[in-house]
């Protein structure tokens, strides 16, 4: 028996907003990715859970900010 390691690479799509990046994760968890005829931003089964996740993470107000800037965190002023 051998020993193996697996690494999960977590990358953001820099051209996507925070909302779209999280929607990709929601879509992956749902196990469906073939929605060719439905505009993705109108798909409540993706948008609503993604917005809920962003709200839980305190990022709801940055949902439409693109890429890494959306997830940049700064400490509050002292």
C-alpha positions in Angstrom: 0.0 0.0 0.0 1.3 3.4 -0.9 1.0 6.9 0.5 -0.6 9.6 -1.5 -1.5 13.3 -1.1 -4.1 15.3 -2.7 -4.1 19.1 -2.9 -7.1 21.2 -3.6 -6.3 24.2 -5.7 -8.7 27.0 -4.9 -8.5 29.7 -7.5 -10.7 32.7 -8.4 -11.6 33.6 -11.9 -10.3 37.2 -11.8 -12.7 38.4 -14.5 -15.7 37.2 -12.6 -17.5 39.0 -9.8 -17.5 37.6 -6.2 -21.1 36.5 -6.9 -20.2 34.6 -10.1 -17.2 32.9 -8.4 -19.5 31.7 -5.6 -22.2 30.7 -8.1 -19.6 28.3 -9.7 -19.2 26.7 -6.3 -22.9 26.4 -5.8 -23.3 24.9 -9.3 -20.6 22.4 -8.5 -22.2 21.3 -5.3 -25.6 20.9 -7.1 -24.0 18.6 -9.6 -25.5 20.2 -12.6 -23.6 22.3 -15.1 -25.5 22.0 -18.3 -27.9 25.0 -18.3 -27.2 26.2 -21.9 -30.5 28.0 -22.5 -31.0 29.9 -19.2 -29.1 33.1 -18.4 -27.0 32.3 -15.4 -27.7 35.6 -13.6 -31.4 34.8 -13.7 -31.1 31.4 -12.3 -32.5 31.7 -8.7 -31.2 28.2 -7.8 -27.7 29.6 -8.2 -28.0 33.2 -7.3 -29.9 32.9 -4.1 -27.6 30.3 -2.4 -24.6 32.3 -3.6 -25.9 35.5 -2.1 -26.6 33.7 1.1 -23.1 32.4 1.3 -21.7 35.9 0.6 -23.9 37.3 3.3 -22.7 34.7 5.8 -19.1 35.6 4.9 -19.8 39.3 5.3 -19.2 39.9 1.6 -22.8 40.6 0.4 -21.9 44.3 -0.3 -19.1 43.2 -2.6 -21.1 40.7 -4.6 -20.6 42.6 -7.9 -16.9 43.5 -7.4 -14.6 41.6 -9.8 -12.0 39.0 -8.8 -9.6 39.1 -6.0 -10.6 42.7 -5.0 -13.9 41.3 -3.8 -12.3 39.0 -1.3 -9.6 41.4 -0.1 -10.0 42.0 3.6 -8.7 44.9 5.6 -8.7 45.2 9.3 -11.0 47.8 10.6 -9.4 51.0 11.7 -8.2 51.0 15.4 
